[in-house]
């Protein structure tokens, strides 16, 4: 398909001006006719050569896995196998959820060589999506025409929760710098630890760590070394109901809870524990607890396409369903957005789960509420909004107090802090021996 280029349009304007001049002076008619015929022939020949010209070959290089909210580079490689230069403009047909401001792009490819066009995309929604055609416009040699063409390069990509945080955690853990991301180091307390090995006494060891039999036998102080208990289970109850569609920043509450669950899963597996997951109030997903090396990969594949539904969170039904699957004692982490109207339904679910399991309720608190409470009040509208937010938070606090009275662990944090709060809570539980 040939499209007139800007140069051809300028020539048409010039011809129009020339026609006006000829109409004023008829002596120029013959000369203008010859010139127009010559230019028209050149333009037609330029278009015919472009139609017969070989098109470049294309390849798209793009990772099959992207992280939500993390920019990813896509590369289009174009090869010119002809004997002449190619000047072209290229555009990639992206899925709607991949945002970019770097298309279309122009380039010139020397004869017999190749060129690469790269652009960044920002995934804005989890799920599986497909690239389709790459469209291009090839310029004619004289620049009067564009030849529009397309090549179908189907490719499927999956947008996962932000798994980049796992990489950062692993790097900081290697260098013992986890405090930089908010992981707190606390003293071990309680006796819920597994014996690991005997070693020589070190300054600061508690007296109860000393193994007197080994000390007597070796004639020097020997201490017992412990490690946190292993082979335990953590199961996430992931709320996918309508409350989780609340948007905080660029991510929904469901996106924030998924990020937190994945980070805690990674930490738990490194500690030797098994991790599982069950969804509620949305597509039914169940992943039995496991601690193999590919558990994180399986979790990602289970949750990457989950989206908030329009259903009301049904805690009790989900708890009963989980009890049918889960026989061994586990830490059940309920990831939700706790509201004051949920206290009765959630209390019933907790009663069911506490028969065999330890329950932790992790709830998100909207950033808007914190901002409303902390900002100064200057007028009546702000005062009313402040009072409404304070009353709402107070009712949510009463709902948490009722849960804590039933010996349920509760965490409420703003979305950006939930992941670290969960990790620190898990580490505390491990070291206290409550699990």
C-alpha positions as CSV (number, residue, x, y, z in Angstrom):
1,X,0.0,0.0,0.0
2,X,1.5,3.4,-1.1
3,X,0.9,6.5,0.9
4,X,1.9,10.0,-0.3
5,X,4.9,11.4,1.7
6,X,5.2,15.0,2.8
7,X,7.5,15.7,-0.1
8,X,4.8,14.7,-2.6
9,X,2.2,16.9,-0.8
10,X,4.6,19.9,-1.1
11,X,5.0,19.1,-4.8
12,X,1.2,19.1,-5.2
13,X,1.0,22.5,-3.6
14,X,3.7,23.8,-5.9
15,X,1.8,22.4,-8.9
16,X,-1.3,24.2,-7.7
17,X,0.6,27.5,-7.5
18,X,2.0,26.8,-10.9
19,X,-1.4,26.2,-12.3
20,X,-2.6,29.5,-11.0
21,X,0.3,31.3,-12.6
22,X,-0.4,29.6,-16.0
23,X,-4.0,30.7,-15.8
24,X,-2.7,34.3,-15.6
25,X,-0.1,33.9,-18.5
26,X,-1.1,31.4,-21.2
27,X,2.4,31.5,-22.7
28,X,3.6,29.3,-19.9
29,X,1.1,26.6,-20.7
30,X,3.3,24.4,-22.9
31,X,6.3,24.7,-20.6
32,X,4.2,23.9,-17.5
33,X,2.6,20.9,-19.3
34,X,6.0,19.4,-20.1
35,X,7.4,20.0,-16.6
36,X,4.3,18.5,-15.0
37,X,4.5,15.4,-17.3
38,X,8.2,14.9,-16.3
39,X,7.6,15.3,-12.6
40,X,4.6,13.1,-12.8
41,X,6.6,10.4,-14.5
42,X,9.3,10.7,-11.9
43,X,6.8,10.3,-9.1
44,X,5.2,7.3,-10.7
45,X,8.5,5.6,-11.3
46,X,9.5,6.3,-7.7
47,X,6.4,4.6,-6.5
48,X,6.7,1.6,-8.9
49,X,10.3,1.0,-7.7
50,X,9.2,1.1,-4.1
51,X,6.4,-1.4,-4.8
52,X,9.0,-3.8,-6.3
53,X,11.5,-3.3,-3.5
54,X,12.2,-6.1,-1.1
55,X,11.0,-5.4,2.5
56,X,13.1,-5.8,5.6
57,X,12.8,-8.9,7.8
58,X,11.8,-8.4,11.4
59,X,12.4,-10.1,14.7
60,X,11.0,-9.0,18.1
61,X,13.0,-9.8,21.2
62,X,11.0,-9.5,24.4
63,X,11.0,-11.4,27.7
64,X,8.0,-13.7,28.2
65,X,7.7,-12.6,31.9
66,X,7.2,-9.0,33.0
67,X,6.7,-7.6,36.5
68,X,3.8,-5.3,37.2
69,X,4.9,-1.7,37.4
70,X,8.4,-2.4,36.3
71,X,9.7,-1.1,33.0
72,X,10.9,-3.7,30.5
73,X,12.8,-3.2,27.3
74,X,11.5,-4.6,24.0
75,X,13.8,-4.8,20.9
76,X,12.9,-5.0,17.3
77,X,15.6,-6.1,15.0
78,X,15.4,-5.2,11.3
79,X,17.6,-6.7,8.5
80,X,18.2,-5.1,5.1
81,X,19.3,-7.7,2.6
82,X,19.0,-5.4,-0.4
83,X,21.8,-3.4,-2.1
84,X,20.4,0.0,-1.2
85,X,19.8,2.0,2.0
86,X,16.4,1.8,3.7
87,X,14.7,4.6,5.5
88,X,11.7,3.5,7.5
89,X,9.4,4.2,10.4
90,X,8.4,1.3,12.7
91,X,5.5,0.8,15.1
92,X,4.7,-2.2,17.3
93,X,1.1,-3.2,18.1
94,X,1.2,-3.6,21.9
95,X,-1.4,-5.0,24.3
96,X,-3.3,-2.1,25.8
97,X,-1.9,-2.9,29.3
98,X,1.7,-2.1,28.2
99,X,2.3,1.6,28.1
100,X,5.0,3.3,26.1
101,X,5.8,6.8,24.8
102,X,8.7,5.7,22.5
103,X,6.7,4.6,19.5
104,X,6.8,4.9,16.5
105,X,10.6,5.1,15.8
106,X,12.6,6.0,12.7
107,X,15.8,4.5,11.5
108,X,18.1,4.1,8.4
109,X,19.5,0.7,7.6
110,X,22.6,0.5,5.4
111,X,22.6,-2.0,2.6
112,X,23.3,-5.6,3.8
113,X,23.2,-4.7,7.5
114,X,20.8,-4.6,10.4
115,X,19.5,-2.2,12.9
116,X,17.8,-2.4,16.3
117,X,15.0,-0.3,17.7
118,X,14.4,-0.5,21.4
119,X,11.6,0.9,23.6
120,X,10.4,0.5,27.2
121,X,7.0,-0.7,28.2
122,X,5.4,-0.3,31.6
123,X,2.9,-3.1,32.5
124,X,-0.2,-1.7,34.2
125,X,-2.2,-4.9,34.8
126,X,-1.4,-8.5,35.6
127,X,-2.4,-11.3,33.2
128,X,-1.5,-12.9,29.9
129,X,-1.4,-10.7,26.9
130,X,-0.4,-11.0,23.2
131,X,1.7,-8.9,20.8
132,X,0.4,-9.0,17.3
133,X,1.8,-7.1,14.2
134,X,4.7,-4.9,13.7
135,X,3.8,-2.2,11.2
136,X,6.3,-0.1,9.2
137,X,6.5,2.5,6.5
138,X,9.4,2.2,4.0
139,X,10.4,5.4,2.2
140,X,10.9,5.5,-1.6
141,X,14.3,6.5,-2.9
142,X,13.2,10.0,-3.8
143,X,11.0,10.4,-0.8
144,X,7.7,10.9,-2.6
145,X,6.0,7.8,-1.2
146,X,5.8,5.6,1.9
147,X,5.1,1.9,1.5
148,X,3.0,0.7,4.4
149,X,3.5,-2.9,5.4
150,X,3.0,-5.2,8.4
151,X,4.4,-8.5,9.6
152,X,2.6,-10.7,12.0
153,X,4.9,-11.6,14.9
154,X,2.7,-13.3,17.5
155,X,4.1,-13.4,21.0
156,X,2.5,-14.0,24.4
157,X,3.8,-12.4,27.6
158,X,2.7,-12.8,31.1
159,X,2.6,-9.9,33.6
160,X,3.3,-11.2,37.1
161,X,3.3,-9.5,40.4
162,X,6.4,-7.5,41.2
163,X,8.9,-10.4,41.6
164,X,11.9,-7.9,41.5
165,X,11.5,-7.4,45.2
166,X,12.5,-11.1,45.7
167,X,15.8,-10.5,43.9
168,X,16.5,-7.4,46.0
169,X,15.7,-9.4,49.2
170,X,18.1,-12.2,48.1
171,X,20.9,-9.8,47.4
172,X,20.6,-7.9,50.7
173,X,20.3,-11.2,52.6
174,X,23.6,-12.4,51.1
175,X,25.3,-9.2,52.3
176,X,23.5,-9.2,55.7
177,X,21.9,-5.8,54.9
178,X,18.2,-6.7,55.3
179,X,17.7,-3.8,57.7
180,X,17.9,-1.5,54.6
181,X,14.5,-2.7,53.5
182,X,12.9,-2.8,57.0
183,X,13.6,-6.4,58.1
184,X,14.3,-6.1,61.9
185,X,16.8,-8.2,63.7
186,X,15.5,-9.2,67.2
187,X,16.9,-11.3,69.9
188,X,15.7,-14.9,70.1
189,X,13.2,-15.5,72.8
190,X,11.3,-18.6,74.0
191,X,12.3,-22.2,73.4
192,X,10.7,-23.0,70.1
193,X,13.9,-23.8,68.3
194,X,15.5,-26.9,66.9
195,X,18.9,-28.1,68.0
196,X,21.5,-27.6,65.2
197,X,25.0,-28.4,66.5
198,X,27.5,-28.2,69.4
199,X,30.3,-25.6,69.2
200,X,32.8,-23.9,71.5
201,X,31.4,-21.4,74.0
202,X,31.4,-17.8,72.8
203,X,31.2,-14.6,74.9
204,X,27.5,-13.6,75.2
205,X,26.1,-17.2,75.1
206,X,23.4,-17.8,77.7
207,X,24.2,-20.2,80.5
208,X,21.3,-22.5,79.5
209,X,23.0,-23.0,76.1
210,X,26.0,-24.7,77.8
211,X,26.1,-28.5,77.3
212,X,27.6,-29.6,80.6
213,X,28.2,-33.2,79.5
214,X,30.2,-32.2,76.5
215,X,32.0,-29.6,78.5
216,X,33.0,-32.2,81.1
217,X,34.1,-34.7,78.4
218,X,36.2,-32.1,76.4
219,X,37.4,-30.1,79.4
220,X,36.3,-26.8,77.8
221,X,33.0,-24.9,77.6
222,X,30.7,-26.2,74.8
223,X,27.4,-24.5,73.8
224,X,24.4,-25.8,72.0
225,X,23.5,-23.9,68.8
226,X,19.9,-23.7,67.7
227,X,18.1,-22.8,64.5
228,X,14.6,-21.7,63.9
229,X,12.1,-24.6,63.6
230,X,11.7,-25.9,60.1
231,X,9.2,-28.0,58.2
232,X,6.3,-25.8,59.2
233,X,3.5,-24.6,56.9
234,X,2.2,-21.2,55.9
235,X,-1.0,-20.9,53.9
236,X,-2.3,-17.7,52.5
237,X,-6.0,-17.0,52.3
238,X,-6.1,-14.4,49.6
239,X,-9.2,-12.2,49.4
240,X,-10.1,-11.4,45.8
241,X,-13.5,-9.7,46.6
242,X,-14.7,-6.3,45.7
243,X,-12.8,-4.6,48.6
244,X,-9.5,-5.5,47.0
245,X,-10.1,-3.4,43.9
246,X,-9.4,-0.3,45.9
247,X,-6.6,1.6,44.2
248,X,-3.6,3.0,46.1
249,X,-1.1,4.7,43.8
250,X,-0.6,2.7,40.7
251,X,-1.6,-0.7,42.2
252,X,-4.8,-2.1,43.6
253,X,-5.0,-3.6,47.1
254,X,-4.9,-7.1,45.5
255,X,-1.7,-6.2,43.8
256,X,-0.1,-5.0,47.0
257,X,-1.2,-8.2,48.9
258,X,0.2,-10.4,46.2
259,X,3.5,-8.6,46.4
260,X,3.6,-9.1,50.2
261,X,2.6,-12.8,49.9
262,X,5.3,-13.5,47.4
263,X,8.0,-11.9,49.5
264,X,6.9,-13.7,52.6
265,X,6.7,-17.0,50.7
266,X,10.3,-16.5,49.5
267,X,11.5,-15.8,53.0
268,X,9.6,-18.8,54.5
269,X,11.0,-21.2,51.9
270,X,14.5,-20.0,52.6
271,X,13.7,-20.8,56.3
272,X,12.8,-24.4,55.3
273,X,9.0,-24.0,55.6
274,X,6.3,-25.0,53.2
275,X,4.1,-22.4,51.5
276,X,0.6,-22.8,50.1
277,X,-2.3,-20.6,48.9
278,X,-6.1,-20.5,48.6
279,X,-8.2,-17.8,47.1
280,X,-11.6,-16.6,48.2
281,X,-14.4,-14.6,46.6
282,X,-13.0,-15.0,43.2
283,X,-11.6,-17.7,40.9
284,X,-10.9,-20.8,43.1
285,X,-7.2,-21.5,43.3
286,X,-5.6,-24.0,45.6
287,X,-1.9,-24.7,45.9
288,X,-1.0,-27.3,48.5
289,X,1.9,-26.3,50.9
290,X,5.3,-27.2,49.5
291,X,8.9,-26.1,49.9
292,X,10.5,-27.2,46.7
293,X,12.8,-24.9,44.7
294,X,10.1,-24.1,42.1
295,X,7.4,-23.2,44.7
296,X,7.7,-19.4,44.0
297,X,7.3,-20.1,40.2
298,X,4.2,-22.2,40.9
299,X,2.8,-19.5,43.1
300,X,3.4,-16.9,40.4
301,X,1.6,-19.0,37.9
302,X,-1.4,-19.5,40.2
303,X,-1.9,-15.8,40.9
304,X,-0.6,-13.8,38.0
305,X,-4.0,-13.4,36.3
306,X,-6.1,-12.9,39.4
307,X,-8.3,-9.8,39.4
308,X,-10.7,-8.4,42.0
309,X,-14.2,-9.7,41.6
310,X,-17.5,-8.1,42.5
311,X,-18.3,-10.6,45.2
312,X,-18.5,-10.0,48.9
313,X,-15.7,-11.7,50.9
314,X,-17.0,-15.1,52.3
315,X,-14.6,-15.8,55.1
316,X,-16.5,-18.7,56.7
317,X,-17.0,-20.7,53.5
318,X,-13.4,-20.4,52.6
319,X,-12.3,-21.4,56.1
320,X,-14.4,-24.5,55.9
321,X,-13.0,-25.4,52.5
322,X,-9.5,-24.9,53.7
323,X,-10.0,-27.2,56.7
324,X,-10.9,-30.0,54.3
325,X,-7.5,-29.6,52.5
326,X,-5.2,-28.7,55.4
327,X,-4.7,-31.4,58.0
328,X,-1.3,-30.4,59.5
329,X,-1.0,-27.4,61.8
330,X,-0.1,-24.3,59.9
331,X,0.1,-20.5,60.1
332,X,-2.9,-19.3,58.1
333,X,-2.4,-15.7,56.9
334,X,-5.6,-14.0,55.8
335,X,-4.8,-11.2,53.4
336,X,-7.7,-8.8,53.2
337,X,-9.0,-5.3,53.7
338,X,-10.7,-5.5,57.1
339,X,-13.8,-3.4,57.5
340,X,-16.0,-3.0,60.6
341,X,-18.9,-4.9,58.9
342,X,-16.6,-7.9,58.6
343,X,-16.2,-8.6,62.3
344,X,-19.0,-11.2,62.7
345,X,-18.2,-13.2,59.5
346,X,-14.4,-13.1,60.1
347,X,-14.8,-14.1,63.7
348,X,-16.8,-17.2,62.6
349,X,-14.1,-18.1,60.1
350,X,-11.3,-17.6,62.7
351,X,-13.2,-19.9,65.2
352,X,-13.2,-22.7,62.5
353,X,-9.5,-22.2,61.7
354,X,-8.2,-21.9,65.3
355,X,-9.3,-25.5,66.0
356,X,-6.0,-26.6,64.4
357,X,-4.1,-23.6,63.1
358,X,-2.5,-20.3,64.1
359,X,-4.3,-17.4,62.4
360,X,-2.8,-14.1,61.3
361,X,-5.1,-11.4,59.8
362,X,-3.1,-9.0,57.6
363,X,-5.2,-6.0,56.6
364,X,-4.5,-3.0,54.3
365,X,-5.2,0.5,55.5
366,X,-5.9,3.0,52.7
367,X,-3.3,5.8,52.4
368,X,-6.2,8.3,52.0
369,X,-7.3,7.6,55.6
370,X,-3.9,8.4,57.0
371,X,-3.5,11.5,54.9
372,X,-7.0,12.7,56.0
373,X,-6.2,12.2,59.7
374,X,-2.8,13.9,59.6
375,X,-3.5,16.9,57.5
376,X,-4.5,20.2,59.2
377,X,-8.1,21.2,59.4
378,X,-8.8,24.7,58.0
379,X,-12.6,24.6,57.2
380,X,-15.8,22.9,57.9
381,X,-15.6,20.4,55.0
382,X,-12.2,19.3,56.1
383,X,-13.4,19.0,59.7
384,X,-16.3,16.8,58.6
385,X,-14.0,14.6,56.5
386,X,-11.5,14.3,59.4
387,X,-14.3,13.3,61.8
388,X,-15.7,10.7,59.4
389,X,-12.2,9.2,58.8
390,X,-11.5,9.1,62.6
391,X,-14.8,7.4,63.3
392,X,-14.2,4.9,60.5
393,X,-10.7,4.0,61.8
394,X,-12.1,3.7,65.3
395,X,-14.7,1.2,64.2
396,X,-12.0,-0.8,62.3
397,X,-9.9,-0.7,65.5
398,X,-12.8,-2.2,67.4
399,X,-13.0,-5.0,64.9
400,X,-9.3,-5.8,65.3
401,X,-9.6,-5.6,69.1
402,X,-12.3,-8.3,68.9
403,X,-10.0,-10.5,66.9
404,X,-7.1,-10.0,69.2
405,X,-9.3,-10.9,72.2
406,X,-9.7,-14.2,70.4
407,X,-5.9,-14.6,70.3
408,X,-5.8,-13.8,66.6
409,X,-2.6,-12.0,65.4
410,X,-3.4,-8.8,63.6
411,X,-1.4,-6.6,61.3
412,X,-2.7,-3.5,59.7
413,X,-0.4,-1.4,57.5
414,X,-0.5,0.9,54.5
415,X,0.1,-1.0,51.2
416,X,3.7,-0.1,50.8
417,X,4.6,-1.3,54.3
418,X,2.6,-4.5,54.3
419,X,5.3,-6.8,52.9
420,X,7.9,-5.9,55.6
421,X,5.3,-6.0,58.4
422,X,4.5,-9.6,57.3
423,X,8.1,-10.7,57.1
424,X,8.9,-9.2,60.6
425,X,5.8,-10.8,62.0
426,X,6.7,-14.2,60.6
427,X,10.3,-14.0,62.0
428,X,8.9,-13.1,65.4
429,X,6.6,-16.1,65.3
430,X,9.4,-18.4,64.3
431,X,11.7,-17.3,67.1
432,X,8.9,-17.4,69.7
433,X,8.0,-21.0,68.9
434,X,4.3,-20.2,68.7
435,X,3.9,-21.9,65.4
